[in-house]
């Protein structure tokens, strides 16, 4: 299926499959009833597991066990961030690189909230076709925007109805890892510039280039060999900018956490291991006076 068959688009299917598996765990961190519909609709994902009992090795499986649980944890943490920010008064949410995100359909939104979803036209068309067939109904006003986030997207976003004067939640989940450093800096600066009122922003990043021995981690080899997702080739090789520091210089308060902080908080999720493919991952939560940050462990 164009848009989700290859490259970064294929990672959206991988994450959807992980969310489907997480949904059916008895101790699920997050539930997404639409995730499995995306996987079933994509020939590229034929044969991928959608239930915990379909995962060989269960939690010990490096791909659908450990990495899958990471995606489930990430979904839960960012669900909490967006929901709390919206309940605290944010009027609009912007999903940067929305992929197969279904938050507009599955979260409880305050009345009048608007969710803007930015991604490529192919991904958005696939997503909307699958959700229509599944009978999904958005719980907020959903506004899709087909745009390349490496190019100019602020003007088109405003043209679709985005209002910089309103408090905004920005979310970049599974996006910045694939962007060149300069594109990341432009994206963060643009989101900050468009936050004329109060706002909150969360994003995922790798803060260091991983040592060579980490590149042989079973998470990476399993994704490459079993489902054709070569994460190491997709990650941008340039040195990463310090976007948290950039936001702080613009007057935002920032908090940086590891995924393992939230594994401890929730009592499940990936734990540190030797030569860990998740060790360089950080989740950054930023706020300009207004919606609160996601609660994080001390």
Secondary structure, 3 states (H helix, E strand, C coil): CCCCCCHHHHHHHHHHHHHHHHHCCCCCCCCCCCHHHHHHHCHHHCCCCCCHHHCCCHHHCHHHHHHHHHHHHHHHHHHHHHHHHHHCCCCEEEEECCCCCCHHHHCCCCCCCEEEEEECHHHHHHHHHHHHHCCCCCCCEEEEEECCCCCCCHHHHHHCCCCCCCCEEEEECCCHHHCCHHHHHHHHHHHHHHCCCCEEEEEEEECCCCCHHHHHCHHHHHHHHHHCCCHHHHCCCCCCCCHHHHHHHCCCEEEEECHHHHHHHHCCCCCCCCCCCCCCEEEEEEEECCCCCCCCCC
